[in-house]
Amino acid sequence: MSQMLIVVLLSWASHLSGYPMPAEPPEIQFKSHEWFVEHACPKMDDCNVLAWYNDEGIVYIDESLDIDSGYTTSVLVHEFVHAMQDPDMEPCEREREAYAVQNAYVETVLTTHRRFAPKCMSGVSE
């Protein structure tokens, strides 16, 4: 993945969220879906996670995603919002905000209009 693409997508995340650009972009690591099952959702029967920010400066991306697709760039914008958020923010609020920015990116930049929504329900903490 090119450093230029990372900076452009990070700029979109910053612009659409209102958060300042970080001094350094998060590290990007590609992982197998099995890795996500083990690390991102070990207690879930069905793991739909394709990307994850670990609050320590690393964005993990499922290696099956096509980095040139609009969907994948929108997922990266979503994860970059998490990289800029306060890690103490309530988990569902973090997701709502990241999905809102992802949707704004899709509506602003991409021609295909598809809306994404968090899976969390009110009263359920992650």
N, C-alpha and C positions, 0 to 999 in steps of 0.2 A: 504494500500500500504506500502510495507516495506521500511524502511529508506535505506537499502542496495541498493534496486532497484533505488531509487531516486538518490543516490550518483553515482551509475554506469552510469545512463543516463545523469546526469549532467556532469560527466567526459567526456562522448562521445561528448556532446554539446560543452564543452570547447575545447577538442582536435580538433574537426573538424572545429570549428569556429576560433580558435586561441585566443579566449577571456580567461582571467584568471578565474579560479574557484572562485566563490563568497565565502565569509567567511561562510555564512549560506545558505543552500538551500532554495528555495522558499517554501512557505506553499502550500500544495495541498488541494483543496476543491472540492468535487464532488457535482454537481448541476443538477437539472432536465433540460430537454431541454427547458421547459417553462421559466426557469430562464434566459437562454441564449437569448431567444427571447426578453425578457423584458430588459435585461441589456447590452447585447453585440450588438444587432442589432434591436433596437426599431423602427428605421425608414425604415426598409427593409420589403418588402412583403414576402420574403422567407429567412429564417434564416438557413444557413448551418453550422453555427459555432458550433464546438464540443469541443473546448478548447479556453481559453483566458487568457493572462497574463495582469494583471491590472496596471503594472508599480509601484506597491506598495508592491511587494513581495508575491503576491498570484497568483497561477495558478489554474484556474477553469477548471474542466474536466466534460464533460457530463457523468452522471452516467450510461447511457446506454452502454458506451464503455466497452469492455472486457479488463481489465488491463493486462491480460496475453497475449494479441495478439501483434504481431509485429507492426501492424498498430498503436495501441494505444501507444506503446513505442516510435514509430517514432514521433507521435504527441507531446508527452512529451518532446522529444529532441528539437523539433521545438519551443515549448513554453519556454524551458530553455534557448534557444538562445536569445529570447526576454528578459528574465530576466537579461542577461549579456550585452545586447546592451545599447547604450546611448539612453535614452528616447527622446532626441531631434533630433535623426536621422530621416530623411524623411520617412514617413509611408510605402510607396511602397518599398523603399530600405530595410527597416527593414524586410518586408515580403519576398523580393527576397532572402536576406541573410538567413533567417530562413528556407525557403524552400530548398535552396541549401544545407544547413547543414542536413536537414531532408533527402533529397535525397542521400547525401553521407552516412548517417547512414544506410539507407535502402540498398544501394549498398555494403557497407562494412560489415554489421552485419547480415542482413536478407537474406534469400535465395530467397524470392519473390521480383522481381524487378518491382516496380511501381513508377512512377514519379509523383510528386505533383507540382502544380504551383499556384502562387498568382492569385487572381481574379481582382486585380487592373489593370487599363489601364493607359497608359501614359496620363498625363494631368489631371487626376482625383485624387483629394486628398480625403482621408478618414476622 
